[in-house]
């Protein structure tokens, strides 16, 4: 069966209600979901520069009742409520974090969850969010590259040293390591050519957003080309796609799902709002229906 993951219902009051979250996660395990994916925005500006690249007007389609709790704190709670469900970010905005601090947090969560963490990571788009965090918006792609490289050094070497444009440390120990043998998998988020190239050069996977099957195939050609240039193999590489981000209402379109699979996707996502209601019955119906009608049919 095709792996499938679920983005929670990121809405008031559900996603920060411990009782609701616990029942929701238990349902995901009961219905065979492979993973749960929490997005990240530390803040959202009221009047932001329209730089969101996935809409014609540059505005993000965020409902007024949307709530995005800290993804790693939320996933830590999820780890304690579950036994099998893989825990994912979709996506973490890497350049907004200290590489050393993020390496420690990810390693801790991976260890305490028994190696169930997988991290979608990207550069973000909101200039005002960067300003609120005191992080320069410029060069955020290079910042992400260094963040990824520096975290892997900290997980792999003891003592660890790294000298980059933005990240530097000399002979330090990160005393908590991921328990997954290859480290925490890092799935590069974004649909651009640059994101695909980054995935080929550095990623353990690729997580594009609002992308057609045809464009996915083209981007994966870029991934493979970049990997060849870097002398990397893609033996354990994973490709995650959210079909309804590309075509709203296409949750149960088996033709679209099959096209994404044929283009190279090995995991499909659904989001809680696709249930059409926030009741436990509606959410269970969404997850079970996707398992039976889509993931189980691929």
Phi and psi restraints in degrees (value plus and minus 20) as a CYANA .aco file:
   2 UNK   PHI     -78.7   -38.7
   2 UNK   PSI     114.1   154.1
   3 UNK   PHI     -81.3   -41.3
   3 UNK   PSI     121.8   161.8
   4 UNK   PHI    -159.4  -119.4
   4 UNK   PSI     123.6   163.6
   5 UNK   PHI    -140.4  -100.4
   5 UNK   PSI     146.1   186.1
   6 UNK   PHI    -150.5  -110.5
   6 UNK   PSI     110.5   150.5
   7 UNK   PHI    -109.1   -69.1
   7 UNK   PSI     106.6   146.6
   8 UNK   PHI     -81.5   -41.5
   8 UNK   PSI     147.8   187.8
   9 UNK   PHI     -94.6   -54.6
   9 UNK   PSI      74.2   114.2
  10 UNK   PHI    -103.2   -63.2
  10 UNK   PSI      50.7    90.7
  11 UNK   PHI    -163.1  -123.1
  11 UNK   PSI     132.7   172.7
  12 UNK   PHI     -87.6   -47.6
  12 UNK   PSI     122.0   162.0
  13 UNK   PHI    -116.0   -76.0
  13 UNK   PSI     -10.0    30.0
  14 UNK   PHI     -86.4   -46.4
  14 UNK   PSI     -71.5   -31.5
  15 UNK   PHI     -91.5   -51.5
  15 UNK   PSI     -34.0     6.0
  16 UNK   PHI    -133.0   -93.0
  16 UNK   PSI      -5.0    35.0
  17 UNK   PHI    -116.7   -76.7
  17 UNK   PSI      91.9   131.9
  18 UNK   PHI     -78.1   -38.1
  18 UNK   PSI     -61.1   -21.1
  19 UNK   PHI     -84.3   -44.3
  19 UNK   PSI     -65.9   -25.9
  20 UNK   PHI     -83.2   -43.2
  20 UNK   PSI     -65.9   -25.9
  21 UNK   PHI     -81.4   -41.4
  21 UNK   PSI     -62.6   -22.6
  22 UNK   PHI     -81.1   -41.1
  22 UNK   PSI     -66.3   -26.3
  23 UNK   PHI     -84.8   -44.8
  23 UNK   PSI     -59.1   -19.1
  24 UNK   PHI     -82.3   -42.3
  24 UNK   PSI     -66.5   -26.5
  25 UNK   PHI     -85.6   -45.6
  25 UNK   PSI     -59.6   -19.6
  26 UNK   PHI     -80.9   -40.9
  26 UNK   PSI     -60.1   -20.1
  27 UNK   PHI     -83.6   -43.6
  27 UNK   PSI     -61.4   -21.4
  28 UNK   PHI     -79.7   -39.7
  28 UNK   PSI     -63.3   -23.3
  29 UNK   PHI     -86.3   -46.3
  29 UNK   PSI     -61.9   -21.9
  30 UNK   PHI     -81.7   -41.7
  30 UNK   PSI     -55.2   -15.2
  31 UNK   PHI    -113.9   -73.9
  31 UNK   PSI     -15.1    24.9
  32 UNK   PHI      66.4   106.4
  32 UNK   PSI      -4.1    35.9
  33 UNK   PHI     -83.6   -43.6
  33 UNK   PSI     123.2   163.2
  34 UNK   PHI    -102.5   -62.5
  34 UNK   PSI     -53.5   -13.5
  35 UNK   PHI    -175.0  -135.0
  35 UNK   PSI     140.7   180.7
  36 UNK   PHI    -143.7  -103.7
  36 UNK   PSI     118.3   158.3
  37 UNK   PHI    -144.5  -104.5
  37 UNK   PSI     100.8   140.8
  38 UNK   PHI    -131.2   -91.2
  38 UNK   PSI     105.3   145.3
  39 UNK   PHI     -96.7   -56.7
  39 UNK   PSI     153.9   193.9
  40 UNK   PHI    -155.3  -115.3
  40 UNK   PSI     108.7   148.7
  41 UNK   PHI    -166.5  -126.5
  41 UNK   PSI      98.6   138.6
  42 UNK   PHI     -86.3   -46.3
  42 UNK   PSI     -64.2   -24.2
  43 UNK   PHI    -160.5  -120.5
  43 UNK   PSI     138.4   178.4
  44 UNK   PHI    -144.4  -104.4
  44 UNK   PSI     105.4   145.4
  45 UNK   PHI     -95.3   -55.3
  45 UNK   PSI     124.8   164.8
  46 UNK   PHI     -89.4   -49.4
  46 UNK   PSI     -66.0   -26.0
  47 UNK   PHI    -138.1   -98.1
  47 UNK   PSI      67.8   107.8
  48 UNK   PHI    -124.6   -84.6
  48 UNK   PSI     134.1   174.1
  49 UNK   PHI     -84.2   -44.2
  49 UNK   PSI     109.1   149.1
  50 UNK   PHI     -95.3   -55.3
  50 UNK   PSI      58.2    98.2
  51 UNK   PHI    -125.9   -85.9
  51 UNK   PSI     -15.6    24.4
  52 UNK   PHI     -86.7   -46.7
  52 UNK   PSI      97.1   137.1
  53 UNK   PHI    -102.7   -62.7
  53 UNK   PSI     -25.1    14.9
  54 UNK   PHI    -121.3   -81.3
  54 UNK   PSI      -8.6    31.4
  55 UNK   PHI    -156.6  -116.6
  55 UNK   PSI     136.4   176.4
  56 UNK   PHI     -86.6   -46.6
  56 UNK   PSI     -52.1   -12.1
  57 UNK   PHI    -117.5   -77.5
  57 UNK   PSI     -17.4    22.6
  58 UNK   PHI      54.7    94.7
  58 UNK   PSI      -7.6    32.4
  59 UNK   PHI    -122.9   -82.9
  59 UNK   PSI     118.7   158.7
  60 UNK   PHI    -102.0   -62.0
  60 UNK   PSI     116.5   156.5
  61 UNK   PHI    -100.8   -60.8
  61 UNK   PSI      50.0    90.0
  62 UNK   PHI    -127.0   -87.0
  62 UNK   PSI     100.7   140.7
  63 UNK   PHI     -90.8   -50.8
  63 UNK   PSI     137.5   177.5
  64 UNK   PHI     -82.6   -42.6
  64 UNK   PSI     -49.4    -9.4
  65 UNK   PHI    -113.8   -73.8
  65 UNK   PSI      -7.5    32.5
  66 UNK   PHI     -88.3   -48.3
  66 UNK   PSI     116.5   156.5
  67 UNK   PHI    -151.3  -111.3
  67 UNK   PSI     107.1   147.1
  68 UNK   PHI    -140.9  -100.9
  68 UNK   PSI      71.3   111.3
  69 UNK   PHI     -86.0   -46.0
  69 UNK   PSI     144.9   184.9
  70 UNK   PHI     -74.4   -34.4
  70 UNK   PSI     103.1   143.1
  71 UNK   PHI     -85.4   -45.4
  71 UNK   PSI     -57.4   -17.4
  72 UNK   PHI     -95.1   -55.1
  72 UNK   PSI     -55.4   -15.4
  73 UNK   PHI     -85.3   -45.3
  73 UNK   PSI     -63.8   -23.8
  74 UNK   PHI     -82.3   -42.3
  74 UNK   PSI     -63.9   -23.9
  75 UNK   PHI     -89.9   -49.9
  75 UNK   PSI     -47.9    -7.9
  76 UNK   PHI     -83.9   -43.9
  76 UNK   PSI     -62.8   -22.8
  77 UNK   PHI     -82.1   -42.1
  77 UNK   PSI     -62.8   -22.8
  78 UNK   PHI     -82.2   -42.2
  78 UNK   PSI     -57.0   -17.0
  79 UNK   PHI     -80.8   -40.8
  79 UNK   PSI     -59.2   -19.2
  80 UNK   PHI     -94.0   -54.0
  80 UNK   PSI     -39.3     0.7
  81 UNK   PHI    -114.8   -74.8
  81 UNK   PSI     -26.5    13.5
  82 UNK   PHI    -153.8  -113.8
  82 UNK   PSI     149.0   189.0
  83 UNK   PHI    -142.9  -102.9
  83 UNK   PSI     -52.3   -12.3
  84 UNK   PHI    -137.2   -97.2
  84 UNK   PSI     -48.7    -8.7
  85 UNK   PHI     -79.8   -39.8
  85 UNK   PSI     109.0   149.0
  86 UNK   PHI     -98.3   -58.3
  86 UNK   PSI     129.6   169.6
  87 UNK   PHI    -134.9   -94.9
  87 UNK   PSI     104.6   144.6
  88 UNK   PHI    -157.3  -117.3
  88 UNK   PSI     133.0   173.0
  89 UNK   PHI    -126.4   -86.4
  89 UNK   PSI     123.0   163.0
  90 UNK   PHI    -166.2  -126.2
  90 UNK   PSI      56.1    96.1
  91 UNK   PHI    -143.9  -103.9
  91 UNK   PSI     139.4   179.4
  92 UNK   PHI     -97.7   -57.7
  92 UNK   PSI     117.4   157.4
  93 UNK   PHI    -111.8   -71.8
  93 UNK   PSI      71.1   111.1
  94 UNK   PHI     -76.0   -36.0
  94 UNK   PSI     -66.3   -26.3
  95 UNK   PHI     -84.7   -44.7
  95 UNK   PSI     -34.7     5.3
  96 UNK   PHI    -102.7   -62.7
  96 UNK   PSI     -23.2    16.8
  97 UNK   PHI    -133.2   -93.2
  97 UNK   PSI     129.8   169.8
  98 UNK   PHI     -87.4   -47.4
  98 UNK   PSI     109.0   149.0
  99 UNK   PHI     -80.0   -40.0
  99 UNK   PSI     -63.7   -23.7
 100 UNK   PHI     -87.1   -47.1
 100 UNK   PSI     -63.1   -23.1
 101 UNK   PHI     -86.6   -46.6
 101 UNK   PSI     -60.7   -20.7
 102 UNK   PHI     -86.1   -46.1
 102 UNK   PSI     -59.8   -19.8
 103 UNK   PHI     -78.0   -38.0
 103 UNK   PSI     -62.3   -22.3
 104 UNK   PHI     -86.6   -46.6
 104 UNK   PSI     -63.6   -23.6
 105 UNK   PHI     -85.8   -45.8
 105 UNK   PSI     -63.9   -23.9
 106 UNK   PHI     -86.0   -46.0
 106 UNK   PSI     -62.7   -22.7
 107 UNK   PHI     -82.7   -42.7
 107 UNK   PSI     -60.1   -20.1
 108 UNK   PHI     -83.8   -43.8
 108 UNK   PSI     -66.2   -26.2
 109 UNK   PHI     -85.5   -45.5
 109 UNK   PSI     -58.8   -18.8
 110 UNK   PHI     -83.2   -43.2
 110 UNK   PSI     -63.1   -23.1
 111 UNK   PHI     -84.6   -44.6
 111 UNK   PSI     -67.5   -27.5
 112 UNK   PHI     -91.4   -51.4
 112 UNK   PSI     -42.6    -2.6
 113 UNK   PHI    -111.3   -71.3
 113 UNK   PSI     -20.2    19.8
 114 UNK   PHI      53.9    93.9
 114 UNK   PSI      11.9    51.9
 115 UNK   PHI      60.9   100.9
 115 UNK   PSI      16.3    56.3
 116 UNK   PHI    -125.9   -85.9
 116 UNK   PSI     -11.9    28.1
 117 UNK   PHI    -109.9   -69.9
 117 UNK   PSI     119.0   159.0
 118 UNK   PHI    -161.7  -121.7
 118 UNK   PSI     114.7   154.7
 119 UNK   PHI    -138.9   -98.9
 119 UNK   PSI      92.1   132.1
 120 UNK   PHI     -96.0   -56.0
 120 UNK   PSI     111.7   151.7
 121 UNK   PHI    -161.7  -121.7
 121 UNK   PSI     114.8   154.8
 122 UNK   PHI    -168.7  -128.7
 122 UNK   PSI    -186.1  -146.1
 123 UNK   PHI    -124.0   -84.0
 123 UNK   PSI     -31.9     8.1
 124 UNK   PHI      53.8    93.8
 124 UNK   PSI    -198.3  -158.3
 125 UNK   PHI    -163.9  -123.9
 125 UNK   PSI     -34.8     5.2
 126 UNK   PHI    -113.2   -73.2
 126 UNK   PSI      89.5   129.5
 127 UNK   PHI     -78.7   -38.7
 127 UNK   PSI     -60.2   -20.2
 128 UNK   PHI     -86.9   -46.9
 128 UNK   PSI     -50.7   -10.7
 129 UNK   PHI     -86.6   -46.6
 129 UNK   PSI     -63.5   -23.5
 130 UNK   PHI     -79.5   -39.5
 130 UNK   PSI     -62.9   -22.9
 131 UNK   PHI     -83.3   -43.3
 131 UNK   PSI     -60.4   -20.4
 132 UNK   PHI     -82.7   -42.7
 132 UNK   PSI     -48.7    -8.7
 133 UNK   PHI    -113.5   -73.5
 133 UNK   PSI     -22.6    17.4
 134 UNK   PHI      52.1    92.1
 134 UNK   PSI       7.6    47.6
 135 UNK   PHI    -135.4   -95.4
 135 UNK   PSI     111.6   151.6
 136 UNK   PHI     -80.4   -40.4
 136 UNK   PSI     118.7   158.7
 137 UNK   PHI     -97.6   -57.6
 137 UNK   PSI     -51.8   -11.8
 138 UNK   PHI     -89.3   -49.3
 138 UNK   PSI     133.7   173.7
 139 UNK   PHI      40.4    80.4
 139 UNK   PSI       4.9    44.9
 140 UNK   PHI     -89.1   -49.1
 140 UNK   PSI     -44.0    -4.0
 141 UNK   PHI     -86.2   -46.2
 141 UNK   PSI     -64.5   -24.5
 142 UNK   PHI     -86.6   -46.6
 142 UNK   PSI     -56.5   -16.5
 143 UNK   PHI     -81.7   -41.7
 143 UNK   PSI     -61.2   -21.2
 144 UNK   PHI     -84.5   -44.5
 144 UNK   PSI     -62.9   -22.9
 145 UNK   PHI     -77.1   -37.1
 145 UNK   PSI     -66.1   -26.1
 146 UNK   PHI     -87.5   -47.5
 146 UNK   PSI     -57.5   -17.5
 147 UNK   PHI     -79.0   -39.0
 147 UNK   PSI     -66.9   -26.9
 148 UNK   PHI     -81.8   -41.8
 148 UNK   PSI     -69.7   -29.7
 149 UNK   PHI     -82.4   -42.4
 149 UNK   PSI     -62.6   -22.6
 150 UNK   PHI     -87.6   -47.6
 150 UNK   PSI     -59.8   -19.8
 151 UNK   PHI     -81.5   -41.5
 151 UNK   PSI     -62.5   -22.5
 152 UNK   PHI     -86.2   -46.2
 152 UNK   PSI     -55.2   -15.2
 153 UNK   PHI     -82.7   -42.7
 153 UNK   PSI     -64.6   -24.6
 154 UNK   PHI     -83.4   -43.4
 154 UNK   PSI     -55.4   -15.4
 155 UNK   PHI     -95.4   -55.4
 155 UNK   PSI     -45.2    -5.2
 156 UNK   PHI    -119.4   -79.4
 156 UNK   PSI     -54.2   -14.2
 157 UNK   PHI    -135.3   -95.3
 157 UNK   PSI     128.0   168.0
 158 UNK   PHI    -170.6  -130.6
 158 UNK   PSI      85.8   125.8
 159 UNK   PHI     -96.6   -56.6
 159 UNK   PSI     142.0   182.0
 160 UNK   PHI    -134.9   -94.9
 160 UNK   PSI     122.1   162.1
 161 UNK   PHI    -153.1  -113.1
 161 UNK   PSI     125.6   165.6
 162 UNK   PHI    -174.2  -134.2
 162 UNK   PSI     112.2   152.2
 163 UNK   PHI    -149.3  -109.3
 163 UNK   PSI      91.0   131.0
 164 UNK   PHI    -152.0  -112.0
 164 UNK   PSI    -190.8  -150.8
 165 UNK   PHI     -92.1   -52.1
 165 UNK   PSI     -54.3   -14.3
 166 UNK   PHI    -139.7   -99.7
 166 UNK   PSI     -42.6    -2.6
 167 UNK   PHI    -142.6  -102.6
 167 UNK   PSI     109.6   149.6
 168 UNK   PHI    -165.7  -125.7
 168 UNK   PSI     114.3   154.3
 169 UNK   PHI    -176.3  -136.3
 169 UNK   PSI     135.3   175.3
 170 UNK   PHI    -152.9  -112.9
 170 UNK   PSI      98.3   138.3
 171 UNK   PHI      29.0    69.0
 171 UNK   PSI      42.7    82.7
 172 UNK   PHI    -137.4   -97.4
 172 UNK   PSI     140.9   180.9
 173 UNK   PHI    -135.6   -95.6
 173 UNK   PSI     107.8   147.8
 174 UNK   PHI    -121.5   -81.5
 174 UNK   PSI      79.9   119.9
 175 UNK   PHI     -98.0   -58.0
 175 UNK   PSI     -22.5    17.5
 176 UNK   PHI    -135.0   -95.0
 176 UNK   PSI     106.9   146.9
 177 UNK   PHI    -136.3   -96.3
 177 UNK   PSI     130.9   170.9
 178 UNK   PHI     -80.8   -40.8
 178 UNK   PSI     129.0   169.0
 179 UNK   PHI    -109.5   -69.5
 179 UNK   PSI     -35.2     4.8
 180 UNK   PHI     -90.2   -50.2
 180 UNK   PSI     111.9   151.9
 181 UNK   PHI     -76.0   -36.0
 181 UNK   PSI     -54.8   -14.8
 182 UNK   PHI    -116.3   -76.3
 182 UNK   PSI      -7.8    32.2
 183 UNK   PHI      65.3   105.3
 183 UNK   PSI     158.2   198.2
 184 UNK   PHI     -88.3   -48.3
 184 UNK   PSI     105.2   145.2
 185 UNK   PHI     -84.2   -44.2
 185 UNK   PSI     112.5   152.5
 186 UNK   PHI    -133.6   -93.6
 186 UNK   PSI      92.5   132.5
 187 UNK   PHI    -120.7   -80.7
 187 UNK   PSI      98.4   138.4
 188 UNK   PHI     -95.4   -55.4
 188 UNK   PSI     103.5   143.5
 189 UNK   PHI    -111.6   -71.6
 189 UNK   PSI     131.0   171.0
 190 UNK   PHI     102.5   142.5
 190 UNK   PSI     130.6   170.6
 191 UNK   PHI    -125.8   -85.8
 191 UNK   PSI     -19.3    20.7
 192 UNK   PHI     -98.8   -58.8
 192 UNK   PSI     147.0   187.0
 193 UNK   PHI     -81.5   -41.5
 193 UNK   PSI     -58.5   -18.5
 194 UNK   PHI     -84.1   -44.1
 194 UNK   PSI     -60.4   -20.4
 195 UNK   PHI     -85.0   -45.0
 195 UNK   PSI     -61.3   -21.3
 196 UNK   PHI     -83.7   -43.7
 196 UNK   PSI     -61.5   -21.5
 197 UNK   PHI     -85.3   -45.3
 197 UNK   PSI     -61.1   -21.1
 198 UNK   PHI     -81.1   -41.1
 198 UNK   PSI     -60.0   -20.0
 199 UNK   PHI     -82.0   -42.0
 199 UNK   PSI     -60.8   -20.8
 200 UNK   PHI     -88.7   -48.7
 200 UNK   PSI     -56.0   -16.0
 201 UNK   PHI     -98.8   -58.8
 201 UNK   PSI     -55.7   -15.7
 202 UNK   PHI    -153.1  -113.1
 202 UNK   PSI     -38.5     1.5
 203 UNK   PHI    -103.7   -63.7
 203 UNK   PSI     136.1   176.1
 204 UNK   PHI    -114.5   -74.5
 204 UNK   PSI     -22.8    17.2
 205 UNK   PHI    -194.3  -154.3
 205 UNK   PSI     158.3   198.3
 206 UNK   PHI    -156.5  -116.5
 206 UNK   PSI     111.9   151.9
 207 UNK   PHI    -151.6  -111.6
 207 UNK   PSI      60.6   100.6
 208 UNK   PHI     -96.4   -56.4
 208 UNK   PSI     141.5   181.5
 209 UNK   PHI    -150.5  -110.5
 209 UNK   PSI     119.6   159.6
 210 UNK   PHI      31.2    71.2
 210 UNK   PSI      46.0    86.0
 211 UNK   PHI    -154.8  -114.8
 211 UNK   PSI     122.6   162.6
 212 UNK   PHI    -102.8   -62.8
 212 UNK   PSI     141.2   181.2
 213 UNK   PHI     -78.1   -38.1
 213 UNK   PSI     -58.1   -18.1
 214 UNK   PHI     -86.0   -46.0
 214 UNK   PSI     -63.2   -23.2
 215 UNK   PHI     -89.3   -49.3
 215 UNK   PSI     -52.8   -12.8
 216 UNK   PHI     -80.5   -40.5
 216 UNK   PSI     -65.5   -25.5
 217 UNK   PHI     -80.3   -40.3
 217 UNK   PSI     -60.6   -20.6
 218 UNK   PHI     -86.3   -46.3
 218 UNK   PSI     -61.8   -21.8
 219 UNK   PHI     -85.9   -45.9
 219 UNK   PSI     -56.4   -16.4
 220 UNK   PHI     -89.3   -49.3
 220 UNK   PSI     -47.3    -7.3
 221 UNK   PHI     -84.7   -44.7
 221 UNK   PSI     -58.4   -18.4
 222 UNK   PHI     -85.0   -45.0
 222 UNK   PSI     -62.9   -22.9
 223 UNK   PHI     -75.8   -35.8
 223 UNK   PSI     -69.4   -29.4
 224 UNK   PHI     -84.8   -44.8
 224 UNK   PSI     -59.1   -19.1
 225 UNK   PHI     -83.9   -43.9
 225 UNK   PSI     -63.6   -23.6
 226 UNK   PHI     -85.0   -45.0
 226 UNK   PSI     -58.7   -18.7
 227 UNK   PHI     -83.5   -43.5
 227 UNK   PSI     -61.8   -21.8
 228 UNK   PHI     -80.9   -40.9
 228 UNK   PSI     -63.8   -23.8
 229 UNK   PHI     -79.0   -39.0
 229 UNK   PSI     -56.7   -16.7
 230 UNK   PHI    -107.5   -67.5
 230 UNK   PSI     -21.2    18.8
 231 UNK   PHI      50.1    90.1
 231 UNK   PSI       7.0    47.0
 232 UNK   PHI    -118.2   -78.2
 232 UNK   PSI     129.9   169.9
 233 UNK   PHI    -120.8   -80.8
 233 UNK   PSI     136.2   176.2
 234 UNK   PHI    -134.4   -94.4
 234 UNK   PSI      15.8    55.8
 235 UNK   PHI     -79.1   -39.1
 235 UNK   PSI     -60.1   -20.1
 236 UNK   PHI    -128.7   -88.7
 236 UNK   PSI       0.2    40.2
 237 UNK   PHI     -93.7   -53.7
 237 UNK   PSI     119.2   159.2
 238 UNK   PHI    -144.1  -104.1
 238 UNK   PSI     124.1   164.1
 239 UNK   PHI    -144.8  -104.8
 239 UNK   PSI     100.5   140.5
 240 UNK   PHI    -134.5   -94.5
 240 UNK   PSI     114.2   154.2
 241 UNK   PHI    -155.8  -115.8
 241 UNK   PSI     122.2   162.2
 242 UNK   PHI    -128.2   -88.2
 242 UNK   PSI      77.8   117.8
 243 UNK   PHI     -77.2   -37.2
 243 UNK   PSI     -60.5   -20.5
 244 UNK   PHI     -91.4   -51.4
 244 UNK   PSI     -34.3     5.7
 245 UNK   PHI     -91.8   -51.8
 245 UNK   PSI     -49.3    -9.3
 246 UNK   PHI    -103.1   -63.1
 246 UNK   PSI     -65.4   -25.4
 247 UNK   PHI    -151.7  -111.7
 247 UNK   PSI      73.9   113.9
 248 UNK   PHI     -74.3   -34.3
 248 UNK   PSI     116.7   156.7
 249 UNK   PHI      69.3   109.3
 249 UNK   PSI     -19.8    20.2
 250 UNK   PHI    -115.9   -75.9
 250 UNK   PSI       1.9    41.9
 251 UNK   PHI     -71.8   -31.8
 251 UNK   PSI     -63.7   -23.7
 252 UNK   PHI    -128.2   -88.2
 252 UNK   PSI       6.9    46.9
 253 UNK   PHI    -105.4   -65.4
 253 UNK   PSI      77.2   117.2
 254 UNK   PHI     -85.2   -45.2
 254 UNK   PSI     -51.2   -11.2
 255 UNK   PHI     -84.2   -44.2
 255 UNK   PSI     -63.5   -23.5
 256 UNK   PHI     -86.9   -46.9
 256 UNK   PSI     -63.2   -23.2
 257 UNK   PHI     -79.7   -39.7
 257 UNK   PSI     -62.3   -22.3
 258 UNK   PHI     -85.8   -45.8
 258 UNK   PSI     -57.1   -17.1
 259 UNK   PHI     -84.7   -44.7
 259 UNK   PSI     -60.2   -20.2
 260 UNK   PHI     -84.8   -44.8
 260 UNK   PSI     -62.1   -22.1
 261 UNK   PHI     -80.5   -40.5
 261 UNK   PSI     -65.8   -25.8
 262 UNK   PHI     -85.9   -45.9
 262 UNK   PSI     -47.4    -7.4
 263 UNK   PHI     -96.8   -56.8
 263 UNK   PSI     -38.5     1.5
 264 UNK   PHI     113.9   153.9
 264 UNK   PSI     -20.8    19.2
 265 UNK   PHI     -93.0   -53.0
 265 UNK   PSI     119.1   159.1
 266 UNK   PHI    -139.5   -99.5
 266 UNK   PSI     -15.8    24.2
 267 UNK   PHI    -167.1  -127.1
 267 UNK   PSI     114.8   154.8
 268 UNK   PHI    -136.1   -96.1
 268 UNK   PSI     126.1   166.1
 269 UNK   PHI    -132.5   -92.5
 269 UNK   PSI     132.2   172.2
 270 UNK   PHI    -149.2  -109.2
 270 UNK   PSI     139.9   179.9
 271 UNK   PHI    -139.2   -99.2
 271 UNK   PSI     128.3   168.3
 272 UNK   PHI     -75.2   -35.2
 272 UNK   PSI     -55.2   -15.2
 273 UNK   PHI     -84.8   -44.8
 273 UNK   PSI     -38.7     1.3
 274 UNK   PHI     -87.9   -47.9
 274 UNK   PSI     -30.9     9.1
 275 UNK   PHI     -90.6   -50.6
 275 UNK   PSI     -41.7    -1.7
 276 UNK   PHI      63.0   103.0
 276 UNK   PSI     -27.1    12.9
 277 UNK   PHI    -176.6  -136.6
 277 UNK   PSI     141.5   181.5
 278 UNK   PHI    -124.2   -84.2
 278 UNK   PSI      -5.3    34.7
 279 UNK   PHI     -97.6   -57.6
 279 UNK   PSI     133.2   173.2
 280 UNK   PHI     -76.5   -36.5
 280 UNK   PSI     -56.9   -16.9
 281 UNK   PHI     -86.3   -46.3
 281 UNK   PSI     -61.6   -21.6
 282 UNK   PHI     -86.6   -46.6
 282 UNK   PSI     -61.6   -21.6
 283 UNK   PHI     -87.0   -47.0
 283 UNK   PSI     -61.4   -21.4
 284 UNK   PHI     -83.8   -43.8
 284 UNK   PSI     -59.4   -19.4
 285 UNK   PHI     -82.6   -42.6
 285 UNK   PSI     -59.6   -19.6
 286 UNK   PHI     -80.8   -40.8
 286 UNK   PSI     -70.6   -30.6
 287 UNK   PHI     -87.1   -47.1
 287 UNK   PSI     -67.2   -27.2
 288 UNK   PHI     -85.7   -45.7
 288 UNK   PSI     -58.7   -18.7
 289 UNK   PHI     -85.0   -45.0
 289 UNK   PSI     -61.3   -21.3
 290 UNK   PHI     -86.7   -46.7
 290 UNK   PSI     -59.9   -19.9
 291 UNK   PHI     -78.3   -38.3
 291 UNK   PSI     -67.6   -27.6
 292 UNK   PHI     -99.2   -59.2
 292 UNK   PSI     -62.6   -22.6
 293 UNK   PHI    -108.3   -68.3
 293 UNK   PSI     -46.4    -6.4
 294 UNK   PHI    -135.8   -95.8
 294 UNK   PSI     -88.2   -48.2
 295 UNK   PHI     -79.8   -39.8
 295 UNK   PSI     -61.8   -21.8
 296 UNK   PHI     -92.4   -52.4
 296 UNK   PSI     -36.8     3.2
 297 UNK   PHI    -115.4   -75.4
 297 UNK   PSI     -25.3    14.7
